[in-house]
Amino acid sequence: MKLKERTEPMELLVLRHLKNRMELSAKDSFQLSSLEKGYAGEVMFDQMTENLAEERYIIDDLLLQVNNSFFSTG
């Protein structure tokens, strides 16, 4: 069960627009590529889990901390 629709991250949108207007630095180009691939993977995951037979809750957009390291789920 999807609780909310996935939206593109603001950083991804900004870098896409900047790429159309200027030449991005190598660092920004790499960041854009990483964000594009990450978002594509998230969309693919959403499509694969969309029609699961069992009822489940899939929670996106969590920021978790483990051993002083932060990571997000979406």
Biotite code that builds the C-alpha atoms (Angstrom):
import biotite.structure as struc

atoms = struc.array([
    struc.Atom([0.000, 0.000, 0.000], chain_id="A", res_id=1, res_name="MET", atom_name="CA", element="C"),
    struc.Atom([1.478, 3.321, -1.079], chain_id="A", res_id=2, res_name="LYS", atom_name="CA", element="C"),
    struc.Atom([1.007, 6.008, 1.544], chain_id="A", res_id=3, res_name="LEU", atom_name="CA", element="C"),
    struc.Atom([2.251, 8.867, -0.632], chain_id="A", res_id=4, res_name="LYS", atom_name="CA", element="C"),
    struc.Atom([3.444, 9.404, -4.178], chain_id="A", res_id=5, res_name="GLU", atom_name="CA", element="C"),
    struc.Atom([7.177, 9.613, -4.836], chain_id="A", res_id=6, res_name="ARG", atom_name="CA", element="C"),
    struc.Atom([8.422, 12.997, -5.991], chain_id="A", res_id=7, res_name="THR", atom_name="CA", element="C"),
    struc.Atom([11.697, 13.909, -7.629], chain_id="A", res_id=8, res_name="GLU", atom_name="CA", element="C"),
    struc.Atom([14.230, 15.374, -5.194], chain_id="A", res_id=9, res_name="PRO", atom_name="CA", element="C"),
    struc.Atom([14.688, 19.137, -5.420], chain_id="A", res_id=10, res_name="MET", atom_name="CA", element="C"),
    struc.Atom([18.457, 18.745, -5.910], chain_id="A", res_id=11, res_name="GLU", atom_name="CA", element="C"),
    struc.Atom([17.821, 16.543, -8.956], chain_id="A", res_id=12, res_name="LEU", atom_name="CA", element="C"),
    struc.Atom([15.421, 19.076, -10.458], chain_id="A", res_id=13, res_name="LEU", atom_name="CA", element="C"),
    struc.Atom([17.829, 21.966, -9.862], chain_id="A", res_id=14, res_name="VAL", atom_name="CA", element="C"),
    struc.Atom([20.812, 20.157, -11.386], chain_id="A", res_id=15, res_name="LEU", atom_name="CA", element="C"),
    struc.Atom([18.751, 19.181, -14.439], chain_id="A", res_id=16, res_name="ARG", atom_name="CA", element="C"),
    struc.Atom([17.783, 22.814, -15.010], chain_id="A", res_id=17, res_name="HIS", atom_name="CA", element="C"),
    struc.Atom([21.329, 24.031, -14.466], chain_id="A", res_id=18, res_name="LEU", atom_name="CA", element="C"),
    struc.Atom([22.662, 21.448, -16.941], chain_id="A", res_id=19, res_name="LYS", atom_name="CA", element="C"),
    struc.Atom([20.386, 22.942, -19.609], chain_id="A", res_id=20, res_name="ASN", atom_name="CA", element="C"),
    struc.Atom([21.753, 26.430, -18.930], chain_id="A", res_id=21, res_name="ARG", atom_name="CA", element="C"),
    struc.Atom([25.460, 25.868, -18.313], chain_id="A", res_id=22, res_name="MET", atom_name="CA", element="C"),
    struc.Atom([28.258, 23.342, -18.274], chain_id="A", res_id=23, res_name="GLU", atom_name="CA", element="C"),
    struc.Atom([28.317, 21.577, -14.924], chain_id="A", res_id=24, res_name="LEU", atom_name="CA", element="C"),
    struc.Atom([31.536, 20.896, -13.043], chain_id="A", res_id=25, res_name="SER", atom_name="CA", element="C"),
    struc.Atom([32.730, 17.296, -12.918], chain_id="A", res_id=26, res_name="ALA", atom_name="CA", element="C"),
    struc.Atom([31.521, 17.056, -9.320], chain_id="A", res_id=27, res_name="LYS", atom_name="CA", element="C"),
    struc.Atom([28.053, 18.370, -10.186], chain_id="A", res_id=28, res_name="ASP", atom_name="CA", element="C"),
    struc.Atom([27.824, 16.128, -13.263], chain_id="A", res_id=29, res_name="SER", atom_name="CA", element="C"),
    struc.Atom([28.667, 13.109, -11.127], chain_id="A", res_id=30, res_name="PHE", atom_name="CA", element="C"),
    struc.Atom([26.094, 14.181, -8.518], chain_id="A", res_id=31, res_name="GLN", atom_name="CA", element="C"),
    struc.Atom([23.437, 14.599, -11.226], chain_id="A", res_id=32, res_name="LEU", atom_name="CA", element="C"),
    struc.Atom([24.227, 11.169, -12.640], chain_id="A", res_id=33, res_name="SER", atom_name="CA", element="C"),
    struc.Atom([24.036, 9.593, -9.179], chain_id="A", res_id=34, res_name="SER", atom_name="CA", element="C"),
    struc.Atom([20.723, 11.291, -8.416], chain_id="A", res_id=35, res_name="LEU", atom_name="CA", element="C"),
    struc.Atom([19.267, 10.245, -11.791], chain_id="A", res_id=36, res_name="GLU", atom_name="CA", element="C"),
    struc.Atom([20.264, 6.609, -11.245], chain_id="A", res_id=37, res_name="LYS", atom_name="CA", element="C"),
    struc.Atom([19.032, 6.630, -7.655], chain_id="A", res_id=38, res_name="GLY", atom_name="CA", element="C"),
    struc.Atom([15.666, 8.086, -8.588], chain_id="A", res_id=39, res_name="TYR", atom_name="CA", element="C"),
    struc.Atom([15.286, 5.625, -11.489], chain_id="A", res_id=40, res_name="ALA", atom_name="CA", element="C"),
    struc.Atom([15.984, 2.776, -9.052], chain_id="A", res_id=41, res_name="GLY", atom_name="CA", element="C"),
    struc.Atom([13.396, 4.080, -6.610], chain_id="A", res_id=42, res_name="GLU", atom_name="CA", element="C"),
    struc.Atom([10.784, 4.314, -9.376], chain_id="A", res_id=43, res_name="VAL", atom_name="CA", element="C"),
    struc.Atom([11.639, 0.770, -10.492], chain_id="A", res_id=44, res_name="MET", atom_name="CA", element="C"),
    struc.Atom([11.267, -0.451, -6.904], chain_id="A", res_id=45, res_name="PHE", atom_name="CA", element="C"),
    struc.Atom([7.864, 1.267, -6.679], chain_id="A", res_id=46, res_name="ASP", atom_name="CA", element="C"),
    struc.Atom([6.736, -0.466, -9.872], chain_id="A", res_id=47, res_name="GLN", atom_name="CA", element="C"),
    struc.Atom([7.914, -3.880, -8.671], chain_id="A", res_id=48, res_name="MET", atom_name="CA", element="C"),
    struc.Atom([6.172, -3.555, -5.300], chain_id="A", res_id=49, res_name="THR", atom_name="CA", element="C"),
    struc.Atom([2.998, -1.952, -6.653], chain_id="A", res_id=50, res_name="GLU", atom_name="CA", element="C"),
    struc.Atom([1.057, -5.192, -7.080], chain_id="A", res_id=51, res_name="ASN", atom_name="CA", element="C"),
    struc.Atom([2.252, -7.330, -4.200], chain_id="A", res_id=52, res_name="LEU", atom_name="CA", element="C"),
    struc.Atom([-0.365, -9.865, -3.177], chain_id="A", res_id=53, res_name="ALA", atom_name="CA", element="C"),
    struc.Atom([0.222, -9.397, 0.540], chain_id="A", res_id=54, res_name="GLU", atom_name="CA", element="C"),
    struc.Atom([-0.739, -6.170, 2.234], chain_id="A", res_id=55, res_name="GLU", atom_name="CA", element="C"),
    struc.Atom([2.400, -4.228, 3.154], chain_id="A", res_id=56, res_name="ARG", atom_name="CA", element="C"),
    struc.Atom([3.387, -0.712, 4.034], chain_id="A", res_id=57, res_name="TYR", atom_name="CA", element="C"),
    struc.Atom([6.436, 0.668, 2.265], chain_id="A", res_id=58, res_name="ILE", atom_name="CA", element="C"),
    struc.Atom([7.812, 3.712, 4.038], chain_id="A", res_id=59, res_name="ILE", atom_name="CA", element="C"),
    struc.Atom([9.918, 6.164, 2.037], chain_id="A", res_id=60, res_name="ASP", atom_name="CA", element="C"),
    struc.Atom([11.788, 9.294, 3.084], chain_id="A", res_id=61, res_name="ASP", atom_name="CA", element="C"),
    struc.Atom([13.243, 8.117, 6.374], chain_id="A", res_id=62, res_name="LEU", atom_name="CA", element="C"),
    struc.Atom([16.521, 9.456, 7.717], chain_id="A", res_id=63, res_name="LEU", atom_name="CA", element="C"),
    struc.Atom([18.126, 6.832, 9.933], chain_id="A", res_id=64, res_name="LEU", atom_name="CA", element="C"),
    struc.Atom([21.244, 6.908, 12.092], chain_id="A", res_id=65, res_name="GLN", atom_name="CA", element="C"),
    struc.Atom([23.426, 3.895, 12.866], chain_id="A", res_id=66, res_name="VAL", atom_name="CA", element="C"),
    struc.Atom([26.780, 4.238, 14.633], chain_id="A", res_id=67, res_name="ASN", atom_name="CA", element="C"),
    struc.Atom([26.889, 7.996, 14.005], chain_id="A", res_id=68, res_name="ASN", atom_name="CA", element="C"),
    struc.Atom([26.291, 7.460, 10.266], chain_id="A", res_id=69, res_name="SER", atom_name="CA", element="C"),
    struc.Atom([23.161, 8.812, 8.618], chain_id="A", res_id=70, res_name="PHE", atom_name="CA", element="C"),
    struc.Atom([21.398, 7.259, 5.656], chain_id="A", res_id=71, res_name="PHE", atom_name="CA", element="C"),
    struc.Atom([18.011, 7.775, 4.052], chain_id="A", res_id=72, res_name="SER", atom_name="CA", element="C"),
    struc.Atom([15.504, 5.327, 2.619], chain_id="A", res_id=73, res_name="THR", atom_name="CA", element="C"),
    struc.Atom([14.224, 7.485, -0.173], chain_id="A", res_id=74, res_name="GLY", atom_name="CA", element="C"),
])
